[in-house]
Amino acid sequence: MSLLSADRKSDRCPNILLIVMDATRARNLSCYGYHRPTTPNLDHFAKHSVIYELAISPAGWSLPSHASIFTGLYPSRHGAHDQHKYLSPHCPTMAELLCSYGYCTVAFCGNAYAGSATGLDRGFEQFNTLRNPAGSLAEINRKMTVGVAAVLGQRDAGARYTNQQVKSALYRLRANGRPFFMFIHYNEPHAPYRPPRTYNRYLPDGVSPKEARRINQDRWKYFVEPTLMDERDFEILTAMYDGEIAYLDFRIGQVLGWLEKLGILDNTMVIITSDHGENVGDHGMMGHAYCLYDTLVHVPLIIHYPREMATTGRVAHQVQTLDLLPTILAMLGDTSSGAYRSLQGHDLLSSAGRDFTIAEQMHPDLTTFHKRFPGADVSRFDRSLKMVRTDRCKYIWDSNGQHELYDLQVDPNETRNIIAERQDIAQDLNQRLTEWRDSFEEAIPSDQAPEFDEVVKARLRALGYLE
């Protein structure tokens, strides 16, 4: 593909649609070469867009990764992470900056870690969350333990209801005349995996949806008792995870269809990505925490640029999701402002590629783990991690000294730690990591960190974040 020159920009402000698929790893999408046809709508969409083959998230869970997308900064720079679950007001967000360009900013979000509770709603004129469940707090908690679908009265984790809102908003925004920035977050395919009935198509022969739902999906329970699950269990969970992805592909296809029907797709920058990936038994892990393997940080990134920019193809070099904000600002002609210069991301349309990418896992909050399993050995999770990844190798720095090194060309699944054999490569990558850390001051978390209310806690409990 040919990239735009650095001074090329859209002649008028295009609409911008940012879609985040929660917990979606790139390797399970058919447009990334997966053996199952999980994403026919995205496959078609990618043919008329740019597909970034190696997009790396700077974090492995929702809050820091969303904050990086919105600010163009790494977690240690924006300060919203495991130890401080709130984005400092000193970090301008994508929505705030686009507001200054006259954009109408709206959001539809299903994850409480990416909303008002954590300060990520700043700059949005309208920020819609999933409908508040009716009834007392006791009833909320009871329903949420069954799953988000029970709260919504739907058979999914919220995509159907979200799309109802999105469709109405798109028609309204088209009539408005102002350029719009819309952020859509879908809970699918976040655990627990419960795809609608018709999307259980990938289950192994002889396994019913009812049987599949009896398999453990409690990551902490598995960490404490790993013999609880075997290879067959993870085969079934992967099938359910793929079903969730296929269902979400259908819902995203609906949104793309509405853009075409309304005649606004050609003047809309559509970004489809994920906040992080997922472990489904990989590396002895479940869910998305406590590691920085590619199962967690390699995410899909597909961008449809406005027609006048005529940019399509596949990009093989590494990029990061925090590159989105500088790309948007550069498209609008803003490359000289202080806000642009302070960003740590790169303009995807002018950069020749990164020498390396970075991801961080701050020291995790293990409070829930300790409450649920008092006395359990959690020492292997009680650490912070930093990753530097080149096109060839990945080095993971561990605060406990258990560093890791992988040759991604011969071992793409990161199964063999070669750090003892290649200390020269490990030292070189550790030096790059040190120089990167020394290139900026880490954030001093603000004192503004409100307690989550009971409804937010109930939503987070349903997603497995809280006890």
C-alpha positions as CSV (number, residue, x, y, z in Angstrom):
1,M,0.0,0.0,0.0
2,S,1.1,3.6,-0.4
3,L,1.0,5.9,2.5
4,L,-0.1,9.5,2.5
5,S,2.6,12.2,2.8
6,A,2.9,13.9,6.1
7,D,1.2,17.1,5.0
8,R,-1.8,15.3,3.3
9,K,-5.1,15.8,5.2
10,S,-8.8,15.5,4.6
11,D,-10.2,18.6,2.8
12,R,-13.1,18.6,5.3
13,C,-13.6,17.1,8.7
14,P,-14.7,13.5,8.2
15,N,-16.9,11.6,10.6
16,I,-15.0,9.3,12.9
17,L,-16.4,6.0,14.1
18,L,-14.3,4.1,16.7
19,I,-15.5,0.5,17.4
20,V,-13.8,-1.4,20.2
21,M,-14.5,-5.1,20.5
22,D,-13.7,-6.1,24.0
23,A,-11.2,-9.0,24.7
24,T,-10.8,-9.8,21.0
25,R,-7.4,-11.2,19.9
26,A,-6.4,-10.9,16.3
27,R,-5.5,-14.5,15.8
28,N,-9.2,-15.6,16.0
29,L,-10.4,-13.4,13.2
30,S,-10.6,-14.9,9.7
31,C,-9.3,-11.7,8.1
32,Y,-6.1,-12.4,10.1
33,G,-5.9,-16.0,8.8
34,Y,-7.9,-17.9,11.3
35,H,-9.1,-21.3,10.2
36,R,-12.7,-20.6,11.1
37,P,-14.8,-18.1,9.2
38,T,-15.5,-16.0,12.3
39,T,-15.7,-12.6,10.7
40,P,-17.2,-12.5,7.2
41,N,-18.4,-8.9,7.5
42,L,-15.0,-7.7,8.7
43,D,-13.3,-9.8,6.0
44,H,-15.3,-7.9,3.4
45,F,-14.8,-4.6,5.1
46,A,-11.0,-5.1,5.3
47,K,-10.8,-5.5,1.5
48,H,-11.7,-1.8,1.2
49,S,-9.7,-0.6,4.2
50,V,-6.3,-0.9,5.7
51,I,-5.7,-4.0,7.8
52,Y,-2.8,-3.6,10.3
53,E,-1.3,-7.1,10.7
54,L,0.7,-6.4,13.9
55,A,-1.3,-3.9,16.0
56,I,-0.1,-4.1,19.6
57,S,-2.1,-2.9,22.6
58,P,0.0,-1.1,25.3
59,A,-1.8,-2.9,28.1
60,G,-3.6,-6.2,28.7
61,W,-6.9,-5.0,30.2
62,S,-9.7,-2.5,29.6
63,L,-8.9,0.6,31.6
64,P,-5.3,1.3,30.7
65,S,-5.8,0.2,27.1
66,H,-8.8,2.4,26.5
67,A,-7.1,5.3,28.2
68,S,-4.1,4.8,25.8
69,I,-6.4,4.8,22.8
70,F,-8.1,8.0,24.0
71,T,-4.9,9.9,25.0
72,G,-2.2,8.6,22.7
73,L,-0.1,7.9,25.8
74,Y,1.3,4.7,27.4
75,P,-0.2,3.6,30.8
76,S,2.8,4.8,32.8
77,R,2.4,8.2,31.2
78,H,-1.4,8.7,31.6
79,G,-1.6,7.0,35.0
80,A,-4.9,5.1,34.6
81,H,-4.1,1.5,35.5
82,D,-4.3,-1.2,38.2
83,Q,-3.1,1.0,41.0
84,H,-5.1,4.1,40.1
85,K,-8.4,3.4,38.3
86,Y,-9.1,7.0,37.0
87,L,-7.8,9.1,34.1
88,S,-6.2,12.3,35.2
89,P,-8.0,15.4,33.9
90,H,-4.6,16.7,32.8
91,C,-4.6,14.3,29.9
92,P,-6.7,15.6,27.0
93,T,-8.8,12.9,25.5
94,M,-9.8,12.1,21.9
95,A,-13.3,13.3,22.5
96,E,-12.2,16.6,24.1
97,L,-9.8,17.4,21.2
98,L,-12.4,16.6,18.6
99,C,-14.9,18.7,20.4
100,S,-12.5,21.6,19.9
101,Y,-12.8,20.9,16.1
102,G,-16.6,21.2,16.3
103,Y,-17.3,17.5,16.3
104,C,-20.5,16.2,17.9
105,T,-19.2,13.5,20.2
106,V,-21.4,10.5,21.3
107,A,-20.6,7.1,22.9
108,F,-22.3,3.8,23.5
109,C,-20.3,1.8,26.0
110,G,-20.8,-1.6,27.7
111,N,-17.8,-1.6,30.0
112,A,-17.8,0.4,33.2
113,Y,-14.0,0.6,33.1
114,A,-14.3,2.8,29.9
115,G,-16.9,5.3,31.1
116,S,-17.8,7.9,33.7
117,A,-16.6,5.9,36.6
118,T,-13.0,6.1,35.4
119,G,-13.1,9.6,33.8
120,L,-13.0,8.2,30.2
121,D,-16.3,9.9,29.3
122,R,-14.7,13.4,29.3
123,G,-15.4,15.3,26.1
124,F,-18.5,13.3,25.1
125,E,-21.7,15.3,24.7
126,Q,-23.6,12.1,25.1
127,F,-22.3,9.0,26.8
128,N,-24.8,6.1,26.9
129,T,-24.1,3.0,28.9
130,L,-26.0,-0.2,29.0
131,R,-29.5,0.3,30.5
132,N,-29.5,0.4,34.3
133,P,-31.1,-2.8,35.6
134,A,-34.3,-2.1,37.4
135,G,-35.0,-3.1,41.0
136,S,-33.1,-3.1,44.3
137,L,-29.4,-3.5,44.6
138,A,-30.0,-7.1,45.9
139,E,-31.9,-7.8,42.7
140,I,-29.2,-6.1,40.6
141,N,-26.6,-8.3,42.2
142,R,-28.7,-11.4,41.7
143,K,-29.3,-10.7,38.1
144,M,-25.7,-9.7,37.3
145,T,-24.4,-13.0,38.6
146,V,-26.5,-14.7,35.9
147,G,-24.9,-12.4,33.3
148,V,-25.3,-9.1,31.6
149,A,-27.8,-10.7,29.2
150,A,-30.3,-11.3,32.1
151,V,-30.1,-7.7,33.0
152,L,-30.8,-6.5,29.5
153,G,-33.6,-9.0,28.8
154,Q,-31.6,-10.0,25.8
155,R,-29.8,-13.2,24.7
156,D,-26.4,-11.4,24.3
157,A,-24.1,-9.2,26.3
158,G,-25.6,-6.0,25.1
159,A,-24.8,-5.7,21.4
160,R,-28.4,-5.9,20.3
161,Y,-29.4,-3.0,22.6
162,T,-26.3,-1.0,21.7
163,N,-27.1,-1.3,18.0
164,Q,-30.7,-0.1,18.6
165,Q,-29.2,3.1,20.1
166,V,-26.5,3.4,17.4
167,K,-29.0,3.2,14.6
168,S,-31.1,6.0,15.9
169,A,-28.1,8.1,16.6
170,L,-26.7,7.7,13.1
171,Y,-29.9,8.9,11.5
172,R,-30.0,11.9,13.9
173,L,-26.3,12.8,13.4
174,R,-26.7,12.6,9.6
175,A,-29.5,15.2,9.8
176,N,-27.5,17.3,12.2
177,G,-24.9,18.3,9.6
178,R,-22.0,18.5,12.0
179,P,-19.1,16.0,11.7
180,F,-19.4,13.4,14.4
181,F,-17.2,11.2,16.5
182,M,-18.9,8.1,17.7
183,F,-17.3,5.6,20.1
184,I,-19.0,2.1,20.3
185,H,-17.8,-0.4,22.8
186,Y,-19.1,-4.0,22.7
187,N,-18.8,-6.4,25.6
188,E,-18.7,-9.3,23.3
189,P,-16.7,-11.5,23.3
190,H,-15.7,-10.8,26.9
191,A,-16.1,-13.7,29.3
192,P,-18.4,-15.3,30.3
193,Y,-18.7,-16.7,26.8
194,R,-22.4,-17.2,26.1
195,P,-23.1,-16.7,22.4
196,P,-26.7,-16.6,21.2
197,R,-28.0,-20.1,20.3
198,T,-27.4,-19.8,16.6
199,Y,-23.7,-18.9,17.2
200,N,-22.9,-22.2,18.9
201,R,-21.9,-23.5,15.5
202,Y,-18.3,-24.2,16.4
203,L,-18.9,-26.5,19.4
204,P,-17.4,-30.0,18.9
205,D,-19.7,-32.7,17.7
206,G,-21.8,-34.1,20.5
207,V,-21.4,-31.1,22.8
208,S,-24.6,-29.2,23.5
209,P,-24.7,-25.5,24.5
210,K,-26.1,-26.6,27.9
211,E,-23.1,-28.9,28.5
212,A,-20.7,-26.2,27.2
213,R,-22.0,-23.6,29.7
214,R,-21.2,-25.9,32.6
215,I,-17.5,-25.6,32.0
216,N,-15.6,-23.4,34.4
217,Q,-15.1,-19.8,33.2
218,D,-13.8,-18.5,36.5
219,R,-10.2,-17.6,35.9
220,W,-9.2,-17.3,39.5
221,K,-10.7,-20.7,40.3
222,Y,-8.6,-22.2,37.5
223,F,-5.5,-20.4,38.7
224,V,-5.9,-21.9,42.2
225,E,-6.9,-25.3,40.9
226,P,-5.4,-25.8,37.3
227,T,-6.3,-29.5,37.3
228,L,-10.0,-28.4,37.2
229,M,-9.8,-28.1,33.4
230,D,-8.3,-30.1,30.6
231,E,-7.5,-29.6,26.9
232,R,-11.1,-30.6,26.0
233,D,-12.6,-27.9,28.2
234,F,-10.5,-25.3,26.5
235,E,-11.4,-26.6,23.1
236,I,-15.0,-26.0,24.0
237,L,-14.4,-22.6,25.5
238,T,-12.5,-21.6,22.4
239,A,-15.5,-22.7,20.3
240,M,-17.8,-20.5,22.4
241,Y,-15.3,-17.6,22.2
242,D,-15.3,-17.9,18.4
243,G,-19.1,-17.9,18.5
244,E,-19.1,-14.7,20.4
245,I,-16.7,-13.1,17.8
246,A,-18.9,-14.4,14.9
247,Y,-22.0,-12.9,16.6
248,L,-20.3,-9.5,17.1
249,D,-19.2,-9.6,13.5
250,F,-22.9,-9.7,12.6
251,R,-23.7,-6.7,14.8
252,I,-20.8,-4.7,13.4
253,G,-21.9,-5.6,9.9
254,Q,-25.3,-4.0,10.7
255,V,-23.6,-0.7,11.7
256,L,-21.5,-0.7,8.5
257,G,-24.6,-1.3,6.5
258,W,-26.3,1.6,8.1
259,L,-23.4,3.9,7.2
260,E,-23.7,2.8,3.6
261,K,-27.4,3.2,3.5
262,L,-27.2,6.7,4.9
263,G,-24.5,7.6,2.3
264,I,-22.0,8.6,4.9
265,L,-19.4,5.8,4.7
266,D,-17.3,7.5,2.1
267,N,-16.8,10.5,4.4
268,T,-16.3,8.5,7.6
269,M,-13.1,7.2,9.1
270,V,-14.1,3.8,10.6
271,I,-11.7,2.3,13.1
272,I,-12.3,-1.3,14.3
273,T,-10.0,-2.6,17.0
274,S,-9.9,-4.2,20.4
275,D,-8.7,-3.1,23.8
276,H,-6.8,-6.3,24.4
277,G,-6.9,-10.0,23.6
278,E,-7.6,-13.1,25.6
279,N,-6.1,-16.3,27.0
280,V,-8.2,-19.4,26.6
281,G,-5.9,-21.8,28.3
282,D,-2.9,-20.4,26.5
283,H,0.3,-20.2,28.7
284,G,-1.7,-21.7,31.5
285,M,-3.8,-18.6,31.7
286,M,-7.4,-17.6,31.4
287,G,-8.9,-14.2,30.7
288,H,-6.8,-11.1,30.3
289,A,-4.5,-10.3,33.1
290,Y,-1.0,-11.0,34.6
291,C,0.9,-11.4,31.4
292,L,2.0,-9.7,28.1
293,Y,2.0,-12.5,25.6
294,D,0.7,-11.9,22.1
295,T,-2.5,-13.7,22.9
296,L,-3.2,-10.6,25.1
297,V,-1.5,-7.7,23.3
298,H,-1.8,-8.5,19.6
299,V,-5.2,-7.1,18.6
300,P,-7.1,-6.5,15.3
301,L,-6.9,-3.0,13.8
302,I,-8.8,-2.2,10.6
303,I,-9.2,1.3,9.4
304,H,-11.4,2.6,6.6
305,Y,-10.2,6.0,5.6
306,P,-12.4,8.6,3.9
307,R,-12.6,8.0,0.2
308,E,-10.7,11.1,-0.8
309,M,-7.7,9.6,1.0
310,A,-7.9,6.4,-1.1
311,T,-5.8,4.3,1.3
312,T,-6.2,0.5,1.3
313,G,-4.0,-2.6,1.8
314,R,-2.2,-4.5,4.4
315,V,0.5,-3.1,6.7
316,A,3.0,-5.7,8.0
317,H,5.1,-3.6,10.4
318,Q,4.2,-3.1,14.0
319,V,1.8,-0.3,15.1
320,Q,0.1,0.4,18.4
321,T,-3.5,1.4,19.3
322,L,-2.2,4.6,20.9
323,D,-1.3,5.6,17.4
324,L,-4.9,6.3,16.6
325,L,-5.2,9.8,18.2
326,P,-2.1,11.2,16.4
327,T,-3.3,9.8,13.1
328,I,-6.7,11.5,13.6
329,L,-5.1,14.8,14.5
330,A,-2.7,14.6,11.5
331,M,-5.6,13.9,9.2
332,L,-7.2,17.1,10.5
333,G,-4.0,19.0,9.9
334,D,-3.0,19.4,13.5
335,T,0.6,18.4,13.8
336,S,2.1,21.5,15.3
337,S,0.0,22.0,18.5
338,G,1.3,21.2,21.9
339,A,-1.3,18.5,22.3
340,Y,0.0,16.7,19.2
341,R,3.6,17.0,20.2
342,S,3.0,15.6,23.6
343,L,1.6,12.3,22.2
344,Q,3.6,9.1,22.4
345,G,1.8,7.6,19.4
346,H,2.8,7.8,15.8
347,D,0.8,9.0,12.8
348,L,0.0,5.8,11.0
349,L,-0.1,7.5,7.6
350,S,3.3,9.1,7.7
351,S,5.4,6.8,9.9
352,A,7.6,4.2,8.2
353,G,7.0,1.9,11.2
354,R,8.2,1.5,14.7
355,D,11.5,-0.1,15.7
356,F,9.7,-1.6,18.6
357,T,6.4,-1.6,20.5
358,I,5.8,-1.4,24.2
359,A,3.2,-2.9,26.6
360,E,2.9,-2.6,30.4
361,Q,1.3,-4.5,33.2
362,M,1.4,-2.4,36.3
363,H,1.5,-4.1,39.7
364,P,-1.9,-5.8,39.8
365,D,-4.6,-5.3,42.4
366,L,-5.0,-8.8,43.9
367,T,-7.6,-7.8,46.5
368,T,-10.4,-9.9,44.9
369,F,-8.1,-12.9,44.5
370,H,-7.2,-12.8,48.2
371,K,-10.9,-12.4,49.3
372,R,-12.1,-15.3,47.2
373,F,-9.2,-17.6,47.9
374,P,-7.5,-16.7,51.2
375,G,-4.1,-18.3,51.6
376,A,-3.8,-19.2,47.9
377,D,-0.3,-18.7,46.4
378,V,-0.6,-15.8,44.1
379,S,3.2,-15.0,44.0
380,R,3.4,-15.7,40.2
381,F,0.9,-12.8,39.6
382,D,2.3,-10.5,42.3
383,R,4.6,-8.5,39.9
384,S,4.7,-5.8,37.3
385,L,5.7,-6.4,33.7
386,K,7.0,-4.4,30.8
387,M,7.4,-5.7,27.3
388,V,9.5,-4.5,24.3
389,R,8.7,-6.2,21.0
390,T,10.6,-6.0,17.8
391,D,9.6,-7.7,14.5
392,R,11.9,-10.6,15.5
393,C,12.0,-10.9,19.3
394,K,10.0,-10.1,22.5
395,Y,11.6,-9.3,25.8
396,I,9.4,-9.2,29.0
397,W,10.9,-7.5,32.0
398,D,9.6,-8.9,35.3
399,S,9.8,-7.0,38.6
400,N,10.5,-10.3,40.3
401,G,13.5,-10.9,38.1
402,Q,11.9,-13.7,36.1
403,H,12.6,-12.1,32.7
404,E,11.6,-13.7,29.4
405,L,12.8,-13.7,25.8
406,Y,11.1,-15.2,22.7
407,D,12.2,-15.5,19.1
408,L,8.9,-14.7,17.4
409,Q,10.0,-15.9,14.0
410,V,10.6,-19.5,15.1
411,D,8.3,-19.5,18.1
412,P,5.3,-17.2,17.4
413,N,3.3,-18.8,20.2
414,E,5.9,-17.9,22.8
415,T,6.4,-21.4,24.2
416,R,10.2,-21.4,24.7
417,N,12.0,-18.8,26.9
418,I,15.5,-18.5,25.4
419,I,16.8,-15.8,27.7
420,A,19.5,-18.1,29.2
421,E,20.8,-18.8,25.7
422,R,20.6,-15.3,24.2
423,Q,21.7,-12.9,26.9
424,D,23.1,-10.6,24.2
425,I,19.6,-10.0,22.7
426,A,18.0,-9.7,26.1
427,Q,20.5,-7.1,27.2
428,D,20.0,-5.1,24.0
429,L,16.2,-5.1,24.4
430,N,16.4,-4.3,28.1
431,Q,18.6,-1.3,27.1
432,R,15.9,-0.1,24.7
433,L,13.3,-0.5,27.4
434,T,15.4,1.5,29.8
435,E,15.9,4.3,27.3
436,W,12.2,4.4,26.6
437,R,11.4,4.6,30.3
438,D,13.9,7.4,30.8
439,S,12.4,9.4,27.9
440,F,9.5,10.8,29.9
441,E,8.2,11.3,33.4
442,E,5.7,8.8,34.7
443,A,2.3,10.1,35.7
444,I,1.6,11.2,39.2
445,P,-1.9,9.9,39.8
446,S,-4.5,12.6,40.6
447,D,-6.4,12.5,43.8
448,Q,-9.6,12.4,41.8
449,A,-10.6,8.7,42.1
450,P,-14.2,8.3,43.0
451,E,-15.5,5.1,44.5
452,F,-17.5,3.0,42.1
453,D,-21.2,3.0,42.9
454,E,-23.2,-0.2,43.4
455,V,-24.5,-0.4,39.8
456,V,-21.0,0.0,38.4
457,K,-19.7,-2.7,40.8
458,A,-22.6,-5.0,39.7
459,R,-21.6,-4.6,36.1
460,L,-17.9,-5.2,36.8
461,R,-18.9,-8.2,38.9
462,A,-20.8,-9.7,36.0
463,L,-17.6,-9.4,33.8
464,G,-15.6,-11.2,36.5
465,Y,-13.5,-8.2,37.7
466,L,-14.9,-8.1,41.2
467,E,-16.1,-10.7,43.7
